[in-house]
Amino acid sequence: MIPVFKPALDSEETDGVISVLKSRWIGNGPVTKEFEKKFLSYIGGKYCVAVNSASAAIHLSVISSNVKQGDEVITPSLTFVATNHPILMQRATPVFCDVDYDTLCSDPSDIEKKITKKTKAIVVVHYGGHPVDIDPILKLCEDRNIMLIEDCAHASGSYYKDRHVGIFGDFSAFSFAAIKNLTTGDGGMIVGRTRKSIESARTLAWSGISESTWERVKGKKLKWQYNVVSTGWKYQMNDIAAAIGLAQLKKLESNNLKRKKITQKYNSALKDIPWIETPTVRDFAKSSYHNYVIKLPQHLRDRLSEYLAKRGVTTTVHYMPSHYYSLYKKFSADVPVTNRVWKKILLLPIYPDLMQKEQDYIIDALISFNP
Ligand SMILES: Cc1ncc(COP(=O)(O)O)c(C=O)c1O
C-alpha cells in the first residue's frame, strides 16, 4: 500500500539518536535546549518550550491564556479534536466558526460574527499548512482584548506574508508527531510572546517544578532541592526526540519543496478532471504542503477512496468536524461551509519520499475512476 503520509528519515536522525543514547542523558536536557534555540531562530519567535505533543502545547496555551469556566473560545470544528479538547478541559465553551471553502482555514469574517462579551480566546488552525488570513483576526483580537492561539500542527515551514506562522498569536502550538512535516516521533512546541508566560508554561510542563533536572545537575553534583510552585503535567520533550528534531529541522525547507513539487504535479495532472477540485493557495501564503486535499462531489468521495484502496493507494479524510462527535454535539455549530465541505474532501498521498513512479501510479488510478 502507498501510505498517505510517511516520515522522511535518514542517517542524520539515526546518528543524532545514537549520540544521545551514548551520552546516557536521554531525558529532557541539553539537546532539547539546543532544539528549542534553533527552532525559535528558524521561525523568528521570541520564547518557546519543547513538549511531547501539540496536544500538550495547545493545553498549555489555553491555560496560559487564562481561559476559565464561563468563557467562550472561538475555534474551528474542521480540525483534529486535540485543538478543542483543552477548551473543555478548562470548562469553557467552544464556539465553532466556519472555514473558507477554498483553503479550509478559519474564516475571519465568521469569527467576527461569533465574538461576544464572553469571548476570551480565538484558536485558529493553519489547515494543511496553508496559513490562516491572520491580519484581520489579529486586529479583532487587539481591538477587543482577546487572546489568539495558533494551532500550527500542520505548519512547520508555513509563512504568512513572508513571516513564519506561530509568531502572530499570544501562544502557538506546533506538532512533531510521526506524520508531520518536521517529526520527532512525537513532540511539540509552545511558542509565546512573553518570557514570563513561557517560563510558567515550562513549569506546568514539568509537574510545577521551577527548575529542570538538567539545570540542577549541570554543576556536576545534583542539587536535589527544588521548589514546586503549581500543579502541572509531565509534558516535556526528551533529548532522543530533540535529536531527531534537530536533524529534521535542517531538512525542513528542502522537504517542503519536495512536497510543493508533488502538489504541483497533482494539480496539473488533475486540473482537467471535471469532478475534482484541486487545492488553492492564496497570494499571502507560502504553504508547508502538509497534505494534498481534493474536493469531489459528496456521493463520489467514499467510492473513490475504496476504489483507490483496492489499487493499493491509501487516502483519508481530515477531518470529520468536532461537532459530529457525541462529546461536542451540544455546542453551537452554525457552520454551513464546514458541514458541506467535509463530506467532499479526500487526502491523497504526499510525503517527501513519494517516488515519481508512485505518484504516476496514483494519478493513473484517479484518471481510470469512472464517476
Ligand atoms: C490540527 C491539529 N492540531 C493538533 C494536533 C495534535 O498534535 P499531536 O499529535 O502532536 O498532539 C494535530 C495532530 O494531528 C492536528 O492535526
The ligand as an SDF file (V2000), in Angstrom:
LIG
                    3D

 16 16  0  0  0  0  0  0  0  0999 V2000
   -4.6960   20.3960   13.6570 C   0  0  0  0  0  0  0  0  0  0  0  0
   -4.0590   19.5510   14.7280 C   0  0  0  0  0  0  0  0  0  0  0  0
   -3.9440   20.0380   15.9620 N   0  0  0  0  0  0  0  0  0  0  0  0
   -3.3810   19.3310   16.9530 C   0  0  0  0  0  0  0  0  0  0  0  0
   -2.8820   18.0680   16.7390 C   0  0  0  0  0  0  0  0  0  0  0  0
   -2.2870   17.2940   17.8640 C   0  0  0  0  0  0  0  0  0  0  0  0
   -0.9370   17.0400   17.6090 O   0  0  0  0  0  0  0  0  0  0  0  0
   -0.1360   15.9690   18.4580 P   0  0  0  0  0  0  0  0  0  0  0  0
   -0.3680   14.6430   17.8260 O   0  0  0  0  0  0  0  0  0  0  0  0
    1.3050   16.4000   18.3220 O   0  0  0  0  0  0  0  0  0  0  0  0
   -0.6130   16.0450   19.8420 O   0  0  0  0  0  0  0  0  0  0  0  0
   -2.9770   17.5110   15.4720 C   0  0  0  0  0  0  0  0  0  0  0  0
   -2.4690   16.1540   15.2150 C   0  0  0  0  0  0  0  0  0  0  0  0
   -2.6560   15.5470   14.2120 O   0  0  0  0  0  0  0  0  0  0  0  0
   -3.5690   18.2660   14.4250 C   0  0  0  0  0  0  0  0  0  0  0  0
   -3.6880   17.7710   13.1920 O   0  0  0  0  0  0  0  0  0  0  0  0
  1  2  1  0
  2  3  1  0
  2 15  2  0
  3  4  2  0
  4  5  1  0
  5  6  1  0
  5 12  2  0
  6  7  1  0
  7  8  1  0
  8  9  2  0
  8 10  1  0
  8 11  1  0
 12 13  1  0
 12 15  1  0
 13 14  2  0
 15 16  1  0
M  END
$$$$
